[in-house]
Amino acid sequence: MDIMTIIKEANPNVVIFLLTTFVAFISWLVKSLVEKPLTESKNTFTKYFDKRIEILTEVKTRLNFIAYFPEGDESLEYKNQLQTILLTDGKAAYLSKEVYDNVLRIAIDPKTDEKLLLATIINIDEELYKKISKVQDEIIFYRSFSNYSPIKRFVGITILSLQYIIALTLVFSTLFYVTILFIDSNLYQRIGIFVAGIFGIYLLDKWLKR
C-alpha cells in the first residue's frame, strides 16, 4: 500500500489534525531553530563585519605608506603604528591568522621584506573586496525593495514575495517527491537516496558559505 492510498483511505478529520499539527511543528521549528540563531548570528556578523573592515583599512593604509617608504624614519614610524594597532583593544583578533602573522613580521622587522609586504597588501585587498562587495549587494537590495515611491515599493515587495513563493514551492515539492520515492523504494534504493541526500546537503552547505 503506497502513501497516496493511505492518504485517500484515511479519516479526513485525522488528516486535517495531522496536517495542522505538522504545520504548527514546522512553524515552531523555524522559530526556535532557524529564526533565533539567524538573528543572533546577524547581530554578531554586523559587529564583526564593520570592525573588521575598519581594522583592515587601518592596517592596509600603514602598509601602503611602508611600501612608499621601505627604509628610514618614516618606515619605522609606520611600523610602530602597526604595532600599536596589533597591541590595543584586541584589534589583532579581527585579522586572519595569515594577515596577522605577516603584519607582525613586517612591524617588528627593521628591514622591510618588500615581497611579503606586497603579498600582504594583496591579501588584504582581496578580503576588503569580498566585504565591500557584500555591502554593495545589501545596498542594491535595499534600493530595489525599499523605494520611496509607493508603486515601486509595492512592485518590489511583490517580486520579492513571488521569488520566495517559487523557491519554497520548489523546495517543498522536491522534499515531498523524495519522501514518496523513499517510502516506495526497496532497501538498496533507500540507501542510495539517503546517501544522495547527504551529499546534496553537503553541496548546498558549501554553496551557501560562498
Backbone hydrogen bonds, N-H to C=O, Kabsch-Sander energy under -0.5 kcal/mol:
donor,donor_aa,acceptor,acceptor_aa,energy
6,I,2,D,-1.7
7,I,3,I,-2.2
8,K,4,M,-2.3
9,E,5,T,-2.1
10,A,6,I,-0.8
10,A,7,I,-0.5
15,V,11,N,-2.4
16,I,12,P,-2.9
17,F,13,N,-2.3
18,L,14,V,-2.8
19,L,15,V,-2.7
20,T,16,I,-2.7
21,T,17,F,-2.6
22,F,18,L,-2.5
23,V,19,L,-2.6
24,A,20,T,-2.5
25,F,21,T,-2.4
26,I,22,F,-2.6
27,S,23,V,-2.5
28,W,24,A,-2.5
29,L,25,F,-2.7
30,V,26,I,-2.8
31,K,27,S,-2.4
32,S,28,W,-3.0
33,L,29,L,-2.8
34,V,29,L,-0.6
34,V,30,V,-1.2
35,E,30,V,-3.6
36,K,31,K,-1.3
38,L,34,V,-2.2
39,T,35,E,-2.4
40,E,36,K,-2.4
41,S,37,P,-2.8
42,K,38,L,-2.6
43,N,39,T,-2.1
44,T,40,E,-2.2
45,F,41,S,-3.0
46,T,42,K,-2.6
47,K,43,N,-1.9
48,Y,44,T,-2.5
49,F,45,F,-3.2
50,D,46,T,-2.0
51,K,47,K,-1.7
52,R,48,Y,-2.4
53,I,49,F,-2.1
54,E,50,D,-2.1
55,I,51,K,-2.5
56,L,52,R,-2.7
57,T,53,I,-2.1
58,E,54,E,-2.0
59,V,55,I,-2.7
60,K,56,L,-2.6
61,T,57,T,-2.2
62,R,58,E,-1.7
63,L,59,V,-2.3
64,N,60,K,-2.5
65,F,61,T,-1.9
66,I,62,R,-2.3
67,A,63,L,-2.1
68,Y,64,N,-1.5
69,F,65,F,-2.2
76,L,72,G,-1.8
77,E,73,D,-2.4
78,Y,74,E,-2.2
79,K,75,S,-2.1
80,N,76,L,-2.3
81,Q,77,E,-1.8
82,L,78,Y,-1.9
83,Q,79,K,-2.2
84,T,80,N,-2.1
85,I,81,Q,-2.2
86,L,82,L,-2.3
87,L,83,Q,-1.5
88,T,84,T,-1.2
91,K,88,T,-2.0
92,A,86,L,-0.5
93,A,90,G,-1.2
94,Y,91,K,-1.8
95,L,92,A,-1.6
100,Y,96,S,-3.0
101,D,97,K,-2.7
102,N,98,E,-2.3
103,V,99,V,-2.9
104,L,100,Y,-2.6
105,R,101,D,-2.1
106,I,102,N,-2.4
107,A,103,V,-2.6
108,I,104,L,-1.7
109,D,105,R,-1.5
112,T,70,P,-0.6
112,T,110,P,-0.6
114,E,112,T,-1.2
117,L,113,D,-2.6
118,L,114,E,-2.6
119,A,115,K,-2.2
120,T,116,L,-2.3
121,I,117,L,-2.2
122,I,118,L,-2.3
123,N,119,A,-2.2
124,I,120,T,-2.6
125,D,121,I,-2.6
126,E,122,I,-2.2
127,E,123,N,-1.9
128,L,124,I,-2.9
129,Y,125,D,-2.4
130,K,126,E,-1.9
131,K,127,E,-2.0
132,I,128,L,-3.1
133,S,129,Y,-2.3
134,K,130,K,-1.6
135,V,131,K,-1.9
136,Q,132,I,-2.4
137,D,133,S,-2.3
138,E,134,K,-2.1
139,I,135,V,-2.2
140,I,136,Q,-2.7
141,F,137,D,-2.4
142,Y,138,E,-2.4
143,R,139,I,-2.7
144,S,140,I,-2.2
145,F,141,F,-2.0
146,S,142,Y,-1.3
153,R,149,S,-2.8
154,F,150,P,-2.5
155,V,151,I,-2.6
156,G,152,K,-2.6
157,I,153,R,-2.7
158,T,154,F,-2.3
159,I,155,V,-2.6
160,L,156,G,-2.5
161,S,157,I,-2.6
162,L,158,T,-2.5
163,Q,159,I,-2.2
164,Y,160,L,-2.1
165,I,161,S,-2.6
166,I,162,L,-2.8
167,A,163,Q,-2.4
168,L,164,Y,-2.9
169,T,165,I,-2.5
170,L,166,I,-2.4
171,V,167,A,-2.4
172,F,168,L,-2.9
173,S,169,T,-2.3
174,T,170,L,-2.2
175,L,171,V,-2.5
176,F,172,F,-2.6
177,Y,173,S,-2.5
178,V,174,T,-2.7
179,T,175,L,-2.3
180,I,176,F,-2.4
181,L,177,Y,-2.6
182,F,178,V,-2.4
183,I,179,T,-2.3
184,D,180,I,-2.3
185,S,182,F,-0.7
190,R,186,N,-2.4
191,I,187,L,-2.2
192,G,188,Y,-2.2
193,I,189,Q,-2.7
194,F,190,R,-2.7
195,V,191,I,-2.7
196,A,192,G,-2.7
197,G,193,I,-2.4
198,I,194,F,-2.2
199,F,195,V,-2.5
200,G,196,A,-2.5
201,I,197,G,-2.5
202,Y,198,I,-2.2
203,L,199,F,-2.3
204,L,200,G,-2.4
205,D,201,I,-2.4
206,K,202,Y,-2.1
207,W,203,L,-2.3
208,L,204,L,-2.5
209,K,205,D,-1.4
210,R,207,W,-1.1
